[in-house]
């Protein structure tokens, strides 16, 4: 039963190590009864990326769970605590040096949702037959496009700019800047949270086509998104969380 201060949501998720990586450094948490979903894509050598993403997801979840309706400030604080936890872990173990993680999360309330992200894990919304990317990647290549040095990401990559260099991440610096977005929810909205193992392998257009096919249900959509990432090479870990608002089954 949903709490009275939350809109009813349905959640489906998948995470996979992909076809190239030996371990899965992504970590996800889905807590639909609390209206909370969290996704993290770890980076670092050996098992360090896996440690960073798990620390982030556990710290954020444990901080937000006591709140009936966490506001933007509480969500920012949760990410800051995750940042501190990763920095502390690095200080305690030399082999963790260089580990960090992205995060993409949201709390879904009765009428609105609060989204937060750091890094290049993405959040998409599918509404009225149209897919919209709600987040802007905190990556070097995106920053150069933002500054007008390149017309688009493909042009920057063609010029030799690496796509996976982040300018923000949880655990990179002592302070972390969290991007926050609050939006009104509409009945029938469908949201996608994903690591770049999906968005690098599958185009927005293909993602939108999957999300519009309600005949397969939420489970079928999640399976299809994962399958597409693997079919296109599966070069990275792949994680997806789908959140449907109210009536979608």
C-alpha positions as CSV (number, residue, x, y, z in Angstrom):
1,X,0.0,0.0,0.0
2,X,1.3,3.4,-0.9
3,X,1.8,6.1,1.7
4,X,-0.7,8.9,1.5
5,X,2.0,11.5,0.6
6,X,3.2,9.5,-2.5
7,X,1.7,8.9,-5.9
8,X,1.4,5.3,-6.8
9,X,4.4,4.2,-8.8
10,X,5.5,0.9,-10.5
11,X,9.2,0.2,-10.7
12,X,11.1,-2.3,-12.9
13,X,14.9,-2.5,-13.0
14,X,17.8,-4.4,-14.6
15,X,21.6,-4.4,-14.1
16,X,24.1,-6.4,-16.0
17,X,27.9,-6.4,-16.3
18,X,27.7,-6.3,-20.1
19,X,29.8,-8.3,-22.5
20,X,33.3,-6.8,-21.9
21,X,33.7,-5.9,-18.2
22,X,34.5,-8.7,-15.7
23,X,32.5,-7.2,-12.8
24,X,29.5,-5.0,-12.5
25,X,30.5,-1.7,-11.0
26,X,26.9,-0.3,-11.2
27,X,24.6,-0.4,-8.1
28,X,20.9,0.3,-7.9
29,X,18.2,0.5,-5.2
30,X,14.5,0.6,-5.9
31,X,12.1,1.3,-3.0
32,X,8.7,2.0,-4.6
33,X,6.8,2.1,-1.3
34,X,9.0,5.0,-0.2
35,X,9.0,6.5,-3.7
36,X,12.7,6.3,-3.9
37,X,15.1,5.0,-6.7
38,X,18.9,5.4,-6.8
39,X,21.4,4.4,-9.5
40,X,25.1,4.7,-9.3
41,X,27.8,3.9,-11.9
42,X,31.2,3.4,-10.2
43,X,34.6,4.1,-11.6
44,X,38.1,3.1,-10.4
45,X,40.5,0.3,-10.7
46,X,40.1,-3.3,-9.5
47,X,37.0,-3.5,-7.3
48,X,37.1,0.2,-6.3
49,X,34.3,1.3,-8.6
50,X,32.0,-1.3,-7.2
51,X,32.8,-0.1,-3.7
52,X,32.1,3.5,-4.6
53,X,28.7,2.8,-6.2
54,X,27.6,0.6,-3.4
55,X,28.7,3.1,-0.8
56,X,26.8,5.9,-2.6
57,X,23.6,3.9,-2.9
58,X,23.6,2.6,0.7
59,X,24.4,6.0,2.1
60,X,21.8,7.9,0.1
61,X,19.1,5.3,0.8
62,X,19.8,5.2,4.5
63,X,19.8,9.0,4.8
64,X,16.5,9.4,2.9
65,X,14.4,6.5,4.2
66,X,13.5,8.2,7.5
67,X,11.9,11.1,5.6
68,X,8.2,10.8,4.7
69,X,8.8,13.3,1.9
70,X,12.4,14.4,1.5
71,X,12.8,17.8,0.0
72,X,15.6,19.0,-2.4
73,X,17.8,20.0,0.6
74,X,17.6,16.5,2.1
75,X,18.4,14.9,-1.2
76,X,21.5,17.1,-1.7
77,X,22.6,16.3,1.9
78,X,22.3,12.6,1.2
79,X,24.5,12.9,-1.9
80,X,27.0,15.0,0.1
81,X,27.1,12.3,2.8
82,X,27.8,9.7,0.1
83,X,30.6,11.9,-1.1
84,X,32.1,12.1,2.4
85,X,31.7,8.3,2.9
86,X,33.7,7.6,-0.3
87,X,36.4,10.2,0.5
88,X,36.8,8.6,4.0
89,X,37.0,5.1,2.4
90,X,39.8,6.3,0.1
91,X,41.7,7.7,3.0
92,X,41.5,4.4,4.9
93,X,42.5,2.1,2.0
94,X,45.2,3.0,-0.5
95,X,43.8,0.7,-3.1
96,X,40.6,2.8,-3.3
97,X,42.5,5.8,-4.5
98,X,40.8,7.2,-7.6
99,X,37.4,5.6,-7.1
100,X,34.3,7.6,-7.5
101,X,30.8,7.2,-8.8
102,X,27.9,8.9,-10.7
103,X,24.5,9.1,-9.1
104,X,21.0,9.5,-10.5
105,X,18.1,9.4,-8.1
106,X,14.6,10.6,-7.4
107,X,12.0,10.8,-4.8
108,X,8.4,10.5,-6.2
109,X,5.9,12.4,-4.1
110,X,2.1,12.8,-4.4
111,X,2.2,15.5,-7.1
112,X,5.9,16.2,-7.8
113,X,9.2,14.4,-8.0
114,X,12.6,15.6,-7.0
115,X,15.4,14.4,-9.3
116,X,19.1,14.7,-8.6
117,X,22.2,13.6,-10.5
118,X,26.0,13.9,-10.5
119,X,28.0,12.6,-13.5
120,X,26.8,11.1,-16.7
121,X,24.1,8.7,-15.6
122,X,20.9,9.9,-17.1
123,X,17.2,10.5,-16.3
124,X,14.7,10.5,-19.2
125,X,11.0,11.2,-19.2
126,X,8.5,9.7,-21.6
127,X,5.3,11.7,-21.8
128,X,2.6,12.1,-24.5
129,X,4.7,10.0,-26.9
130,X,7.8,12.0,-26.6
131,X,11.1,11.2,-24.8
132,X,13.0,14.0,-23.1
133,X,16.4,13.9,-21.4
134,X,16.0,15.6,-18.0
135,X,19.6,15.6,-17.1
136,X,22.7,17.2,-18.7
137,X,25.9,15.1,-18.5
138,X,28.6,16.4,-16.2
139,X,31.3,15.3,-18.7
140,X,34.2,17.1,-20.3
141,X,32.7,16.6,-23.8
142,X,29.3,18.0,-22.8
143,X,31.0,21.0,-21.1
144,X,32.9,21.8,-24.3
145,X,29.6,21.7,-26.3
146,X,27.9,23.9,-23.6
147,X,30.7,26.4,-24.1
148,X,30.2,26.5,-27.8
149,X,33.6,25.0,-28.8
150,X,31.8,22.2,-30.6
151,X,28.3,22.0,-32.2
152,X,27.5,18.6,-30.7
153,X,29.0,15.7,-28.8
154,X,29.7,13.7,-32.0
155,X,31.8,16.6,-33.4
156,X,33.8,16.8,-30.2
157,X,34.4,13.1,-30.1
158,X,35.5,13.2,-33.8
159,X,38.0,15.8,-32.7
160,X,39.4,13.4,-30.1
161,X,37.6,14.5,-26.9
162,X,37.0,11.4,-24.7
163,X,33.3,10.9,-23.8
164,X,33.9,9.3,-20.4
165,X,35.9,12.0,-18.7
166,X,33.7,13.5,-15.9
167,X,33.9,17.0,-14.5
168,X,31.7,16.0,-11.6
169,X,31.5,12.8,-9.6
170,X,30.7,11.6,-6.1
171,X,34.0,11.0,-4.4
172,X,36.2,13.1,-6.8
173,X,36.5,16.2,-4.5
174,X,35.8,17.1,-0.9
175,X,32.8,19.1,-2.1
176,X,30.2,17.8,-4.6
177,X,27.8,19.9,-6.7
178,X,24.5,18.2,-7.1
179,X,22.1,19.0,-10.0
180,X,18.5,19.2,-8.7
181,X,15.3,19.3,-10.8
182,X,11.7,19.3,-9.4
183,X,8.8,18.5,-11.7
184,X,5.1,18.0,-11.5
185,X,4.1,14.4,-12.2
186,X,1.4,13.4,-14.7
187,X,-0.6,10.3,-14.8
188,X,1.0,7.9,-17.4
189,X,4.5,9.4,-17.1
190,X,7.3,6.9,-17.6
191,X,10.8,7.7,-16.3
192,X,14.1,6.0,-17.1
193,X,17.2,6.1,-15.0
194,X,20.2,4.6,-16.7
195,X,24.0,4.3,-16.6
196,X,26.0,5.2,-19.7
197,X,26.2,1.5,-20.5
198,X,22.7,2.0,-22.0
199,X,22.9,5.6,-23.3
200,X,26.3,5.1,-25.0
201,X,25.0,1.9,-26.8
202,X,21.4,2.8,-27.6
203,X,20.2,6.1,-29.2
204,X,17.5,8.2,-27.6
205,X,15.3,7.4,-30.5
206,X,15.6,3.7,-29.9
207,X,15.0,4.2,-26.2
208,X,11.9,6.2,-27.0
209,X,10.5,3.5,-29.3
210,X,10.9,0.9,-26.5
211,X,9.2,3.1,-23.9
212,X,6.2,3.8,-26.1
213,X,5.5,0.1,-26.6
214,X,3.2,-0.4,-23.6
215,X,2.0,-3.8,-25.0
216,X,5.1,-5.6,-23.5
217,X,4.6,-4.1,-20.0
218,X,7.3,-2.7,-17.7
219,X,9.2,-6.0,-17.5
220,X,9.3,-6.3,-21.3
221,X,10.5,-2.7,-21.7
222,X,13.3,-3.3,-19.2
223,X,14.4,-6.5,-20.9
224,X,14.3,-4.9,-24.3
225,X,16.5,-1.9,-23.2
226,X,19.1,-4.3,-21.7
227,X,19.0,-6.5,-24.7
228,X,19.6,-3.6,-27.1
229,X,22.6,-2.4,-25.1
230,X,24.0,-5.9,-25.3
231,X,23.2,-6.3,-29.0
232,X,25.0,-3.0,-29.7
233,X,28.2,-4.3,-28.1
234,X,27.6,-4.2,-24.3
235,X,30.9,-2.5,-23.8
236,X,30.1,-1.3,-20.3
237,X,28.0,-2.3,-17.3
238,X,24.3,-1.6,-18.1
239,X,21.7,-0.5,-15.5
240,X,18.1,0.7,-16.1
241,X,15.4,1.6,-13.7
242,X,11.9,2.3,-15.1
243,X,9.3,4.2,-13.0
244,X,5.7,4.4,-14.2
245,X,3.3,6.9,-12.6
246,X,0.0,5.5,-11.5
247,X,-2.1,4.0,-14.3
248,X,0.6,2.4,-16.6
249,X,0.9,-1.4,-16.1
